Amino acid sequence: MLNEPTIEKLNEMRLGAMAIAWIAQRKDPKVGALSFDERLGLLIDAEWMARDNRRLTRLLKDAGLRISTACIEDVRLSPERALDKAMLRQLGTCSWVVEHLNVLITGKTGVGKSYLACALGQAACRKGLRVAYRRVPRLFDELALARSDGSYARLLSRLAKADVLILDDLGIGTPKEAQRHDLLEVLEDRYGKTSTVVTSQLDQKKWHEWIGDPTVADAILDRVVHNAYKVPLSGPTIRGTEGKERTSSKS
């Protein structure tokens, strides 16, 4: 007879998953064989899992990953891709985020740079870390607009707070002077404090030339290259299979 008030109290305390699990326990005759501690543990597990799932959903939504279904477990491993299995496993632990290191992913169009970057972002979200995804050309537009409407400082602050910032498609077009300085500002705020993932069709050796201004280029590369994992991808295009990569090796 005290069941309904108890359920109401659980819901008022925002323990809805625990309430649902308790109702399910009462309907399952097998649960009667469990001890009090075991039943309580199952209720707590249900609430913890529900909250963890809600947190992951929120983090993934805030991240805005271009390929929302990308995950480390589905990254395709094959000799022609030149993707080291041990490195991939290491990156999947997200220890590089804790150490404030960066990840630079290079390769020609279609080899899966964006997929891998988004998979790393998803792995970080699963660890409870804040992730932000931006394509570099659109980031430049966003920063220019923010400068004109007075929200530039707030945008830089928001980008700086992300534990992982994914900068996709670096090297497209020719950056203007203001864009070079914008990129430096973004990276300066993050240097030694957070982690950045960069993807580019350009070989890393050509980034200095792409940036243009030697002084700014030196400053940008100093903040992103020297404390980074380098992941050069090769092999045939996987364009058209993004969002459904599968590992070719289980060992």
N, C-alpha and C positions, 0 to 999 in steps of 0.2 A: 504493500500500500504506500510505501515511501518512495517508490520508484520515480513517479512523475516529478515530485519536488527535487529529487536528486538530479534528474536529467535537466530540469530547468536551471538549477544552480550551476551545473557544468557548462551549459550553454551561455549563461550570464558571465561566467568566468572565461569565456571564449575557449572552452575545451570541447568544441563540437565533435571533433574526431574521437575523443575519448568517450563521449556520450554515445556515439553511434556504435563504437566497439563494445561498449558495455551492454547495449541492447542486443547486439549480435551474440554476445556471450550467454546472455540469459536464454536465448533461443536454441543454443547448442548444448545438447545433453552431455556431450563429451567433456565440456569445460568443467563439469562438476567434479571430475577426477583430478583436476589440477589444484595445487595448493593456493592459498591466498596470495603468496608472493608471486607465483607464476602468473596468476590472473592479473594482478596489479601490473606486473611487468609487461604483459601483452597490451594493456590499456595505455600505458605510458609510451610503448613503442608505436602504437597507432597514432597517438597525438604528435609524437616527435616526427614521424614520417610525413604526416600531413603538413606540418609546419615547414619541414625541409622542402617538400614539393612546392609549396606556395612561394617560398623564398627563391627557389630556382626559377620558377615561372616569372617572378618579378624581375630577377636579375637578367634573364634572357630577353625579356621585353625591353628593359632599359638599354641593354647592349645594342640592340638593333642590328644583329649580325646579318650580313647579306645572304648567307646560306644558313638558315636557322636550324636545319637538320644535321649539319656537319658535326661529327664527333671523332675523337682520336681512334676509337675502336674500329671505325670504318675506313680509315685512311689506307689507301692501297699501297702495299709494299711489293716492289718488284725490282730486279737488278737494273733494268733500264731507267728507272726513276732516280737512281742514285740516292735514295732516301735511307739513311742508316737506321736500322731497327733499334739499336741501343739508344741513339739520340732521341728518336721518337718516343721511346718509353720514358726517357728522362724528362723530356718536355711535357709529357702527359702528367707527370707528378706535380707540375707547377712550382717546383722548387726554385726555378729561375725567377719567378715572380717574387718570392720571399727574399731572394738575393738581389732584387732590383736589376736584373739583367734583361737584355733585349733579344729579339729573334728577328733575323733578316732572312727573308725567303725570296729567292730570285729564280728566274727561269723564263722561257719563252711563253707566249700566249697559249693558254689551254692546258698547261701541265699540272694544274691543281694548286696554284699558290693561294688563291682566295679560299679554297676549301680548307687547306691546312691551317691558314690563319684563323678562320672561323671555328675550326675544330679546337684550336688552342684556346680561343675565346670561350667556347662552350665548356671546356675542361676547367677553365678558371672560374666560370660561373658555378659549376658543380662544387667547387671548393669554397663557395661563398664569397668570391671576389667580385669587385665591380669592374665591368668591362664596357668599353665604348668603341664602336666601329665607325670609321669614316673613310670614304674614298677621298684621296688627296685632292683631286680636282674640285670636288664638291666642298671639301673642307675650306679650300681657299675662298670659294664663293661665300660660305657661311661666315668666315672671319671678316671678309670685306663688308658684308651686310651688317655684322655686329658692330664694326667700327663706325658705320654711318648712323646707326640708330642708338649708339651709346651703350651697347651691351657687350662690348669687346672684352672688358675685364672679367665680366661674369662668365663669358664663354670660356676664356682661358682658365679661369678657376675651376669650372666644371670639368674641362678636359684634364686638368692637373690632378683632380681627385680620383680619376679612374685608376684602379690598380693595374689594369691592362688597357692600353690604347692601341687599337689596330688601325694602321695607316695603309690602306690598300691602294695599289696602282700608283706608287711613287714613280716619277719619271715620265709621265704623260704630258705633252705640251712643253712649252718653255716658260718657266716661272718669271713673273715680273719682280721688280725690286721689292715691292710691298709683300709679295707672297713669300719671297725668300726670308724676309725678316719675320713674317708670321710663323713660318715653320720653325725658325730658330726660337721664337718665343715659346711655342708649344713644347718643344723639346727641352728648352732650358728649365722650364717649370717642373719637368718630370725627371731631370737628370739626377741619378743617384737616389731617387725616392720611390719611383714606380717603374713599370716595365712597358716597353713599346714593341709591337710587332709591325714590321714593315714588309710589304711585298712590292716587287718591282720586276718589270721585264728587262730592265737594264742590269748589266753586270755591275756588281758593287764598285768596281774600278772606274766606272763611268759616271758615278753619282756626282763626283766633284765637278766634272765638266758640265753636267746637266744643271746643277745649281747655279753655275755661272760666276758669281762674285767669289773670288778666291778666299777672301777673308771670312765671309759668311759661310762658305762651303766648309772651310776648315773647322769653324765653330760647330756647325751642324753635325759633321761626320765625327767629330770628337765626342759628341754627346750621344751618338747612337751606334757607332760601329765598334769601338774598341772594347766595349763590355757586352758583346752580343754573341749568341749562337748564330753561326752562318749555315743556312740550309739552301744550297743550290739544287734546284730540281731540274731533271732532264727527262728524256723519253718522249713518246708520242702524246698527242693531245688527248685529254679526257673530256673535252668540251662536250656537253650534252649528257654527261653522267654525273655532273655536280649535284650534290644532294643525295647521291646514292653510291658513293665510292664504297668499295669493299676490299678488305685485305686479301691479298693473294697468297699469303703465307701465315699459317697459324702457329708456327713454331717460335 
